[in-house]
Amino acid sequence: MSDAKKKILIIEDEKDIIVALRLRLEANGYEVIAAGDGAEGLNKARTEKPSLIILDIMLPKLDGYKIARMLKFDQNFGDIPIIMLTAKVQQSDIQRGKEAGADAYITKPFKAEELLEQIKQLLAR
């Protein structure tokens, strides 16, 4: 699989953020799939088996905490790294994200370089 493109699933309800992330990630050699709400995101995570998931918290249908928990406690998907990318900046939100199983927590507005570095580190594990 090493020479195959790493597939990243973006679960985000803001279209412009999806577009910006897709451009940046594809420019860095990643394959990108996206979902606009929590239910679709969970479904795509299960059917596409991405290498990594970028997950918003505040989503229609299912919030990011629930999605992270459902994936992390499922033996088929528990090893997929999850980066929570969110506007929620409170320490309690960050703690909740980590408890739900997020491997990293990045707050919006974010620096693309910081996100790419985090992706690289998580995929190298």
N, C-alpha and C positions, 0 to 999 in steps of 0.2 A: 504493500500500500504506500510505501515511502515515496514512490514517484508519482502516485496519483495526487490530484489536487486535494487539499484539505477542504472539506465542506463546512461552511459556517452558516448556522441558522440564526437569523435575526427575528426576534419576536418583539415587535414595536408597533404602536398604533399611529405614530406620527410619520406620514409619508415622506416628508423632507429628510427626516433622520435616516429612514431606510435608504433613500436615494444616496445621501452623502456617504453612509457606511458602505453601501454596495460599491460605489465608485472607488472608494479608498481601498476596500478589501480586494476587489477584483484587480486593481492596479498592483496589488502586492501578491498576486498569484493564487488567491483563494477562490473557490467556487462559492457562490452565495445563494441561499434560498431565504425567503422572507415570509412572515405571517403577520397579518394585521390585527389579530386579537388572540387572547389566551387559548381558546379552544382550538383554533386552527394551528396555533403554535405547538401545542401539546401533541396534536395529531401528526403534524409534520416531523416533530422530534422523533416520534415512534416509527413513522414510515420511512424517513430519510436517513436515520442514524447519523446525524452530523458529527463532525470531529469536535465541534465546539458550539455553544449556544450563547448568543448575546441577548439578554432578556431584560425587558423593561418591567417595572413593578406594577405601575398603574395601567392596566389593560382592560378592555371590555371582555366580558364573559368569564374569564378566569384571571386572577391577578398573578403576578410573577412569583410571589412567595409560594402559592399553591402549586404552580407548574414546577418550580425547582424541587419542592418537596416530593411531588408525585414521581418525578424522574429520578431523583437521588435515592429514593427508597425502593426503586424497581431495579432488580439485579441486571436486567438487560440494558439499562441506560445510566446506571449509577456512576459509571466511570467517565461520562461525557462532562468535560469542564463547562461550568456556567459562569459567565460574567454578567453581573447585574449592572445595567446601565440605566441610571434613574435620576430624577430630579429630587428624590427624597434624600436629604443630606443629614438628617438627625442621627445622632449616635445610636438611638434605639432602632431606627430603620436599618442601619448598617448591621447591627447585632442580629436583628430579625432575618436579614438576608443571609448572613453567615449560618444561622441556625437552620434556615431552610435548605442550606446546602450550596450556596453560592461559593465558587472558588475565588472570585474576585468581585469587588464592588467599586464601580466607577460612577462618580456623580456628574450630571449634566450641569452646565456645559463642560464638555470634556476635550482633552487634546488628543487628536488622532494618533500622534506618536505614542502617547501613553497607552492608548488602547491597543495599538499594534504590538507594542512591547509586551503587554500583558498576555495577548493572544499567543505570541511566540513562546513565552515562558510556559504557559499552560499546555500548549501542544507538544512541547519538548519533554514533558513529564512522562 
